[in-house]
Amino acid sequence: MAGHGAQKLFGIFGGKGLAETGKGFAALGYQPGKLFAAIGGLSEFLGGLGLALGLFTPLAAAALIGVMVNAMATVTGGHGLWETDGGVEYSVCIAVVALGITATGPGRLAVDRFFRWGTGGWPQAAFALGLGGIAAAITLSL
């Protein structure tokens, strides 16, 4: 996910960069497109890095869940379930994995192991799901 965010933000890994991504976001109805492209790109980039490092895991998961809910609502939702048809399968998998990592804990090598939320659990997972859902709902309502 950090790579997807880097594509949007920096135009690396075959990405188009913030200006072009902003035009795509504007075409999806996000106004101003460049601002929402930056928010989406940062959510993917920082959320992906956070999960990879085990750093602020519930917040990282919330960022990815929120982005994936938006992707499902605006891009893939109309194409059914399966990725082969452009459906929601991939976005659902990313959101579920982020939620699962939060519920089970980021692992013994994670930076979060020094903090009380580093063990994971249902409260942390509920926090990530709730925050990601609220952020997605606010974004979609704008």
N, C-alpha and C positions, 0 to 999 in steps of 0.2 A: 504494500500500500504506500509505503514511503516513496517507492519508485513512481507510482502513478501520480502522487502529489508533486514530485520533482518534474515530471513531464509537464504538468500544468503550470507550475511556478517558474521553472528555469528553462524549459524547452530542451531538456536533456533526455536521453533514453528514447529518442524518436518523438518526443513531445513537441507541441507547437508553441509553447510558452504562454505567458499570461495574456498578452493582447489577443492572440487568436482564440485561446480558450474562452476569454471573456466574450468574444463574438458568439461562440457556440452557446454559452450560458444565456446570453441575451436572446438568442433564437429559441431557447427553451422557456423563456418568459421571466427569467431572473433579471431584474433591473435594479441597479446598473450591473451589467454582465461582468465587467472586469472585477468589481468588488466581490461579487458572489463567486467568481472563479478563484479569486485569492482566498476567500474563506474556505471553499471546497478544497483547494490545493493544500492550504495549510492544515486543514483537518486531516487529510489523507497523509501528508508528509509527517506531521508531528504525531498523529495517532499511530501511524505505522512504525515510526522510530520508537515511540513510547512502548508499544507492545513488544517490539524486538528486544529492547533493552530491559524490559520489565520496570519501566519508570513511569510513575503516576498511572498505573495500569487501569484503574477505573475511569479516569479522565480520557486516557487514550482510547479505550474501548467505546466510551460515549461519543467521542469524535467520529470514530469509524461507523458506529451504528447510525448516527445522525446523517452522515454522508450517504450511507447505503439506503436508508429510508428515502432520502431525496432522489437518489438514482432510480429506485424502484418506482417512485411516484411519477417521475417525469420522463424517464428514458425507457426503462425495460418493462414496466408494468403492463403496457399494452401488447406485449409480445408473448404473453403466456409464461409458463414455468421454465422451460428448458433453454439453456444458453445457446444451443445450436439454432434456435429460432430468435435469438436476441432477447430471451426472457430473463426473469428475475433470479434464476438459479445461483449465479455467481455472487450477486449482491446478498442474497439470503445466506449463503455459505460464509461470506466474510463477516457479516453481522453475528451469526451464530458462533463462529470461532472466537471472535472478540469477546462475546458474552461468556463463552465457555472458559476462556483464559482468565477472565475476571472472577468467575465462580470458583475455579479450582486453584487459583493463585498463579502468579507469574513464574514460579520456579525458584530453585535454590541459588541460581546464578544471577537473579534479578536484582536490580538496584533497590527495588521496593522491599526486599527482605528485611531491611532495617526499620521499616515502618509498620504500624499495626494493620494497615490495609494490605500488606504484602503477603498475607496468608490466603487471601481470597475468601470467598464465602457468598452466601445468598444476599446479605446486605450490600456488599460491594457490587454484585451483579445487578441487583435491583436499582442501585444508584446509577450505574452505567446505562442500563436500559431506560430508566426514567429520564435521565438528563439527555441522552441521545434522542429519545422520542420527543421530548419537549422542544429541544433545539430544532429538530426536523419540522415539527408542527409550526413553530414560529417562522422558520424560513419559508415553508410552503405557503403560509398565509400572507406573506409580504407581497 
